[in-house]
């Protein structure tokens, strides 16, 4: 799931007056759970910033012009339903965002969204303020556990329905009839592959 550490360059020193001698605005006071520096994210996990213009941004409370950023995890999973006996080979794509992150990722709390890579930016907005995450995002183990939890959840809950239409052979002189039956592809034919995700920041 996503992200190399969210790292941010040290802020440039600024004067307390502008070029016209007018006092510059005072720095915004930070709450106890806020920081002007981006939190550290586990090595190898990419970080992106949600574009407030994304179609689903409002679902997580993001708004245009917001500078208060909170961490989220976005996942995209390639699903393969493969059962030779049932003659099933179906591929699907599952996408979701997990927000807010109050601790360990709970797969059952997924917010299903249809996201595009263009919904994310590589840089934060100006004057960004970061809410300190409650989840241990700096630990690689957090993402390893989240991936395992999500795989198990999808294995237990996802499935496809298989429709069969057998042709019944009747005696001479009678009309052939077709009986339609429906079978759900169960855990034995269910596999999740290609899971990926990324932490993201939603501006509020």
Residue, then its C-alpha position, 0 to 999 in steps of 0.5 A: x500500500x502506499x508511500x515513501x516517507x512523506x518528507x518535506x524540506x525545511x521551511x525557508x526563513x522569512x522576514x517579519x515584514x514585507x517589501x513595503x515594510x508592512x508587518x507580515x501576518x503572524x504564523x498560524x497557531x497549531x493545535x496539539x495534534x497538528x504540525x507544519x511538517x509532514x509526518x514520517x511514512x514507512x520507507x517504500x510507501x509512496x505518498x500523494x495528495x488528494x486533489x479536492x477537484x476529484x469527483x469523490x473528494x467530498x465523500x471524505x470531507x475534502x474541500x477546495x482551498x483546504x490546507x489542513x491535511x489528514x492521512x488516508x490509505x487508498x487501495x486498488x486490488x485486482x481480483x481473479x475469480x478462477x474455478x475450472x469446474x464451474x468454468x469461471x475466470x472473471x477479473x474485477x478491480x476493487x478500489x477503496x479509501x480508508x479514512x479516517x485512520x484511527x489505528x489499525x486498518x479495518x477492512x470493513x470500514x472501506x469507502x468504495x470509490x472509483x478513483x483515477x491516478x489523476x485524482x492525486x497530486x505529488x505536492x501538498x498545498x501551500x501552507x499545509x498543516x498536517x494532523x498528526x496520525x493516530x495510526x503507526x504509519x511510520x512502521x512498515x508493519x502497519x502496511x504489511x498487516x493492513x494488506x493481509x487484513x484486506x486480502x482476508x476480508x476480500x476473500x471472505x466477502x467477495x464472490x460472483x454468481x454463475x448462471x447455468x442454463x442446462x438443456x433437458x432432454x425429453x421424450x419424443x414428442x414433448x417440448x424441450x425445456x430449459x431450467x436456469x440455475x444460479x450458483x455463487x462462486x465460493x471461497x474455493x474459486x476466489x483469489x485476490x491478486x495485485x493488491x496495492x495502496x497508497x497513503x493520501x492526504x485529504x485537505x479539509 
